[in-house]
Amino acid sequence: MVTKNGSREEENSGAASPGYHVDFYLRRKRIPEISVSISVPIKVIVFQDETQRLQKSSSSLTKNNETTQKMAEQIVDNAATQRYAVVTGANKGIGFEICRQLASKGIIVISTARNEKRGIEAQERLKELGLSDRVVFHQLDVLDPASIAALVEFVKIKYGRLDILVNNAGIAGVGLDGDTWILQEIIDGNIASVFADGKPEPVQLKASGTLTETLEGAEECIRTNYYGAKTVTEALIPLLQLSDSPRIVNVSSILGNLRLLCNEWAKGVLSNEESLTEEKVDGVVQEFLKNFKEGAPQANDWPTQLAAYKVSKAALNAYSRIMARKYPSFCINCVCPGFARTDITCNLGPLSATEAAESPVRLALLPDGGPSGFYFYQKERLSF
């Protein structure tokens, strides 16, 4: 650097000489002392802050990983504890109420119906009740093997297993000429002896109109109420076996009680639990249809009214016993939900569909170690 006297001095970065050039230098260059005295501590502080930030970041990542792991474990736990149910014949009446009550208790329900339009409408009604995330509709015709296979594939892909099956789909198998018809046994009080407590059905209704029972109606009744439930059950067994608590509930009728089955041979076959097999049950229903086709059901002591319905429900009850014995880790029961106001009873009866659905739902939610292989009338256990 040149001084006022013309001599040259070395620029001393460590000293500040008085004069204009120093001020200029300060403004233009920043002297090293200032740079060092300011920058070094800053660098240290920055390093410390960065270390802390990295430590915090690392801690945060660890916590995030732990949170993610816990969430993943929770998802797995939820998937393991979440239960899935299939309900057949669920677009109205007791079936609809079974779906509603199961979904209200946290079960994810696959609601099924033969008529897709009615099934979707039923699902929409359940959505309006706030159960949209708990109920899924899938079309099912229990008489169509392809329809059954499609349901099985749907449940397998979407849920991986099944915990509860409620076989509710059923028909009366009769035609009706006139306004109202109700079971003569109920009117006469003949069912009283069936009940465990000896009390008759709490309803006395008069009948009007005429029932028409045809071979076609009888065959459809047997195929729907017995073979349909049987085929659906066997198709879904592999998925039920993946459950920790598999449950099967077959919605039956008090009219399937063997005391109302007049044919002594059939009664003997279906009441012998030790020797009961699916082949023997099939043999009973086939013999009934054979006699019906020959026009001689009464001559062979089959029931005179709602014959196919009674035989189909007696067969379903027997099938329930067989399956309970075959799968001891399952809880498999059949139940008469009671005489309820539904289409199949011409909307007559002392119980609402809501009240009638409570019994099947209770059996569907039995705890481990609960009863299996039994026949219930609402909450009461009956003899077959």
GUVOKE-538666 format. One record per residue (C-alpha): x, y, z. Coordinates in steps of 0.25 Angstrom, whole numbers, plus 5000, padded with zeros to 4 digits. Each point is the difference from the previous one (the first is absolute). Layout:
<sites>
[[X, Y, Z]]
...
</sites>
This chain:
<sites>
[[5000, 5000, 5000]]
[[5006, 5014, 4997]]
[[5000, 5010, 5011]]
[[5000, 5016, 4999]]
[[5015, 5001, 5000]]
[[5001, 4990, 4988]]
[[5006, 4988, 5008]]
[[4994, 4986, 4998]]
[[4994, 4993, 5012]]
[[4996, 4986, 5001]]
[[4985, 4999, 5002]]
[[4998, 4995, 5014]]
[[4987, 4993, 5001]]
[[5003, 4999, 5015]]
[[5001, 5016, 5002]]
[[4991, 5011, 4997]]
[[5008, 5013, 4996]]
[[4993, 5013, 5002]]
[[4996, 5007, 4987]]
[[4990, 5000, 4989]]
[[5005, 4987, 4994]]
[[4996, 4993, 5013]]
[[4986, 5004, 5000]]
[[4999, 4997, 4985]]
[[5006, 4986, 5003]]
[[4990, 4998, 5011]]
[[4989, 5003, 4991]]
[[5005, 4992, 4988]]
[[5008, 4988, 5006]]
[[4996, 4997, 5014]]
[[5013, 4999, 5008]]
[[5004, 4986, 5004]]
[[4999, 5002, 5015]]
[[4986, 5004, 4999]]
[[4998, 4989, 4990]]
[[5006, 4990, 5010]]
[[4994, 5006, 5012]]
[[4986, 4999, 4994]]
[[5000, 4988, 4991]]
[[5007, 4990, 5009]]
[[4990, 5001, 5011]]
[[4989, 5000, 4990]]
[[5005, 4988, 4993]]
[[5001, 4993, 5014]]
[[4986, 5004, 5003]]
[[4995, 4996, 4986]]
[[5007, 4986, 5002]]
[[4993, 4998, 5014]]
[[4987, 5004, 4994]]
[[5001, 4991, 4988]]
[[5004, 4989, 5010]]
[[4988, 5002, 5008]]
[[4991, 5001, 4988]]
[[5006, 4987, 4995]]
[[4998, 4994, 5013]]
[[4986, 5005, 5001]]
[[4998, 4995, 4986]]
[[5005, 4987, 5003]]
[[4992, 4999, 5013]]
[[4988, 5004, 4992]]
[[5002, 4990, 4989]]
[[5002, 4989, 5011]]
[[4987, 5005, 5006]]
[[4993, 5000, 4986]]
[[5005, 4986, 4997]]
[[4995, 4995, 5014]]
[[4987, 5007, 4997]]
[[4999, 4994, 4986]]
[[5004, 4986, 5006]]
[[4989, 5002, 5010]]
[[4990, 5004, 4990]]
[[5004, 4988, 4991]]
[[4999, 4991, 5012]]
[[4986, 5006, 5003]]
[[4995, 4998, 4986]]
[[5005, 4985, 5001]]
[[4993, 4999, 5014]]
[[4987, 5007, 4995]]
[[5000, 4990, 4988]]
[[5002, 4989, 5009]]
[[4989, 5004, 5010]]
[[4990, 5006, 4989]]
[[4989, 4990, 4998]]
[[4993, 4997, 4986]]
[[4986, 4994, 4998]]
[[4992, 4996, 4989]]
[[4985, 5000, 5001]]
[[4991, 4994, 4989]]
[[4986, 5005, 4997]]
[[5004, 5013, 5006]]
[[4992, 5010, 4992]]
[[4988, 5001, 5009]]
[[4993, 4994, 5012]]
[[5009, 4993, 5011]]
[[5012, 4999, 4990]]
[[5000, 5015, 4999]]
[[4999, 5001, 5015]]
[[5011, 4990, 5002]]
[[5009, 5008, 4991]]
[[4997, 5013, 5007]]
[[5002, 4994, 5014]]
[[5013, 4994, 4997]]
[[5006, 5012, 4993]]
[[4995, 5008, 5012]]
[[5009, 4991, 5008]]
[[5013, 5003, 4992]]
[[4999, 4988, 4990]]
[[5002, 5002, 4986]]
[[4988, 4994, 4993]]
[[4999, 4995, 4986]]
[[4985, 5001, 4997]]
[[4995, 4991, 4989]]
[[4987, 4998, 4993]]
[[4996, 4994, 4987]]
[[4994, 5012, 4994]]
[[5011, 5010, 4998]]
[[4991, 5012, 4999]]
[[4993, 4997, 5014]]
[[5014, 4997, 5006]]
[[5006, 5013, 4996]]
[[4987, 5007, 5005]]
[[5002, 4993, 5014]]
[[5015, 5004, 5000]]
[[4996, 5015, 4998]]
[[4990, 4999, 5011]]
[[5011, 4995, 5009]]
[[5009, 5012, 4995]]
[[4989, 5009, 5005]]
[[5001, 4994, 5013]]
[[5015, 5004, 5001]]
[[5005, 4986, 4997]]
[[5006, 5003, 4986]]
[[5014, 4996, 5004]]
[[4995, 4987, 5006]]
[[4991, 4994, 4990]]
[[5004, 4995, 4986]]
[[4990, 4994, 4990]]
[[5003, 4988, 4991]]
[[4989, 4993, 4991]]
[[4998, 4985, 5004]]
[[4990, 4990, 4995]]
[[5001, 4988, 5009]]
[[4995, 4991, 4989]]
[[5011, 5005, 4990]]
[[5014, 4993, 5001]]
[[5007, 5011, 4992]]
[[4993, 5011, 5009]]
[[5005, 4993, 5012]]
[[5014, 4998, 4995]]
[[5001, 5015, 4996]]
[[4996, 5004, 5015]]
[[5011, 4990, 5005]]
[[5010, 5007, 4991]]
[[4996, 5014, 5004]]
[[5001, 4997, 5015]]
[[5014, 4993, 4998]]
[[5006, 5011, 4992]]
[[4994, 5012, 5008]]
[[5001, 4994, 5015]]
[[5008, 4987, 4999]]
[[4991, 4993, 5010]]
[[4986, 4999, 5005]]
[[4996, 5000, 5015]]
[[4985, 4999, 5000]]
[[4990, 4993, 4990]]
[[4985, 5002, 5002]]
[[4991, 4992, 4991]]
[[4987, 5008, 5000]]
[[4995, 4998, 4985]]
[[4988, 4992, 5000]]
[[4986, 4999, 4994]]
[[4987, 4994, 5004]]
[[4998, 4992, 4987]]
[[4985, 5003, 4999]]
[[4990, 5008, 4993]]
[[4989, 5008, 5007]]
[[4986, 5003, 4995]]
[[4993, 5010, 5008]]
[[5005, 5011, 5009]]
[[5005, 4994, 5012]]
[[5005, 4986, 5005]]
[[5007, 4996, 5013]]
[[5004, 4986, 5005]]
[[4989, 4992, 5005]]
[[5009, 4994, 5010]]
[[5002, 5014, 5007]]
[[4985, 5002, 5000]]
[[4997, 4987, 5006]]
[[5011, 5001, 5010]]
[[5006, 4987, 4995]]
[[5014, 5005, 5001]]
[[5000, 5002, 5015]]
[[5006, 4987, 5003]]
[[5012, 5003, 4992]]
[[5005, 5011, 5009]]
[[5009, 4998, 5011]]
[[4991, 5007, 5010]]
[[4987, 4995, 4995]]
[[4994, 5013, 4996]]
[[4993, 5002, 4987]]
[[5004, 5010, 4989]]
[[4995, 5013, 5006]]
[[4990, 5003, 4988]]
[[4987, 4995, 4996]]
[[4997, 5004, 4986]]
[[4988, 4996, 4991]]
[[5003, 4994, 4986]]
[[4993, 5004, 4987]]
[[5004, 4997, 4986]]
[[5006, 4986, 4994]]
[[5014, 4995, 4999]]
[[5004, 4994, 4987]]
[[5012, 4990, 5001]]
[[5006, 4995, 4987]]
[[5011, 4991, 4996]]
[[5008, 5011, 4994]]
[[4998, 5009, 5013]]
[[5004, 4988, 5008]]
[[5012, 4997, 4992]]
[[5004, 5015, 5001]]
[[4998, 5001, 5015]]
[[5009, 4987, 5002]]
[[5011, 5006, 4991]]
[[5000, 5013, 5006]]
[[4998, 4998, 5015]]
[[5008, 4987, 5001]]
[[5009, 4998, 4988]]
[[5003, 5015, 4998]]
[[5005, 5002, 5014]]
[[5008, 4987, 4999]]
[[5007, 5004, 4987]]
[[5003, 5014, 5005]]
[[5005, 4994, 5013]]
[[5009, 4990, 4994]]
[[5006, 5011, 4990]]
[[5003, 5009, 5011]]
[[5006, 4990, 5010]]
[[5015, 5002, 4995]]
[[4999, 5015, 5003]]
[[4993, 4997, 5014]]
[[5011, 4991, 5003]]
[[5010, 5012, 5000]]
[[4992, 5006, 5011]]
[[5004, 4999, 5015]]
[[4985, 5000, 5003]]
[[4992, 4995, 4989]]
[[4984, 5000, 5002]]
[[4989, 4995, 4991]]
[[4986, 5003, 5003]]
[[4989, 4993, 4992]]
[[4987, 5007, 5002]]
[[4989, 4990, 5001]]
[[4986, 4999, 5005]]
[[4992, 4994, 5011]]
[[4993, 4992, 4989]]
[[5012, 4992, 4998]]
[[4999, 4994, 5013]]
[[4999, 4984, 4999]]
[[4988, 5000, 5008]]
[[4992, 5006, 4989]]
[[5006, 4991, 4990]]
[[4990, 4989, 4999]]
[[5008, 4990, 4992]]
[[5005, 4990, 5010]]
[[5011, 4995, 4991]]
[[5005, 5014, 4997]]
[[4999, 5004, 5015]]
[[5008, 4988, 5004]]
[[5011, 5003, 4989]]
[[5002, 5014, 5004]]
[[4999, 4998, 5015]]
[[5011, 4990, 5001]]
[[5012, 5009, 5002]]
[[5011, 4989, 5001]]
[[4997, 4994, 4986]]
[[4995, 5013, 4993]]
[[5008, 5003, 4987]]
[[4997, 5010, 4989]]
[[4997, 4989, 4991]]
[[4989, 4995, 5009]]
[[4994, 5014, 5001]]
[[5001, 5001, 4985]]
[[4992, 4987, 5000]]
[[4989, 5005, 5008]]
[[4998, 5013, 4991]]
[[5000, 4991, 4988]]
[[4990, 4990, 5005]]
[[4991, 5012, 5004]]
[[5001, 5006, 4986]]
[[4998, 4986, 4993]]
[[4987, 4998, 5008]]
[[4996, 5014, 4997]]
[[5002, 4998, 4985]]
[[4992, 4987, 5001]]
[[4989, 5008, 5006]]
[[5000, 4993, 5013]]
[[5007, 5008, 5011]]
[[4988, 4999, 5010]]
[[4999, 4985, 4997]]
[[5015, 4999, 5005]]
[[4997, 5008, 5012]]
[[5007, 5013, 4996]]
[[4994, 5013, 5005]]
[[4988, 5005, 4994]]
[[5003, 5015, 5000]]
[[5013, 5006, 4996]]
[[5005, 4986, 4998]]
[[5013, 5004, 4993]]
[[5003, 5012, 5009]]
[[4999, 4991, 5012]]
[[5009, 4989, 4994]]
[[5010, 5010, 4995]]
[[5002, 5006, 5014]]
[[5001, 4987, 5006]]
[[5010, 4996, 4990]]
[[5008, 5013, 5003]]
[[4999, 4997, 5015]]
[[5006, 4986, 4998]]
[[5011, 5006, 4991]]
[[5004, 5010, 5011]]
[[5002, 4988, 5009]]
[[5009, 4993, 4990]]
[[5008, 5012, 4997]]
[[5002, 5003, 5015]]
[[5006, 4986, 5002]]
[[5008, 5001, 4988]]
[[5007, 5014, 5004]]
[[5001, 5000, 5015]]
[[5008, 5013, 5000]]
[[4988, 5007, 4994]]
[[4987, 5005, 5007]]
[[4989, 4995, 4991]]
[[4986, 5001, 5004]]
[[4986, 5001, 4994]]
[[4989, 5009, 5006]]
[[4986, 5004, 4998]]
[[4999, 5015, 5002]]
[[4986, 5000, 5003]]
[[4987, 5003, 4993]]
[[5003, 5014, 4995]]
[[4993, 5010, 4991]]
[[5007, 4997, 4986]]
[[4995, 4997, 4986]]
[[5001, 4985, 5002]]
[[4990, 5002, 5011]]
[[4991, 5010, 4993]]
[[5005, 5010, 5010]]
[[4993, 4993, 5011]]
[[5006, 4996, 5014]]
[[5003, 5006, 5014]]
[[5015, 5003, 4997]]
[[5006, 5011, 4991]]
[[5011, 4996, 4991]]
[[5010, 5008, 5009]]
[[4996, 4991, 5012]]
[[5000, 4987, 4992]]
[[5014, 5003, 4995]]
[[5006, 5001, 5014]]
[[5001, 4985, 5001]]
[[5008, 4997, 4988]]
[[5009, 5012, 5003]]
[[5002, 4995, 5014]]
[[5005, 4986, 4994]]
[[5009, 5007, 4990]]
[[5007, 5007, 5011]]
[[5002, 4989, 5010]]
[[5013, 5000, 5007]]
[[5010, 4989, 4999]]
[[4995, 4987, 5006]]
[[4985, 5003, 4998]]
[[4990, 4990, 4997]]
[[5001, 4993, 4986]]
[[4991, 4990, 4994]]
[[4987, 5005, 5006]]
[[4986, 5004, 4996]]
[[4995, 5013, 5006]]
[[4986, 5006, 5001]]
[[5004, 5015, 5002]]
[[5009, 4999, 5012]]
[[4995, 4986, 5005]]
[[5006, 4987, 4996]]
[[4991, 4990, 4995]]
[[5001, 4985, 4997]]
[[5000, 4997, 4985]]
</sites>
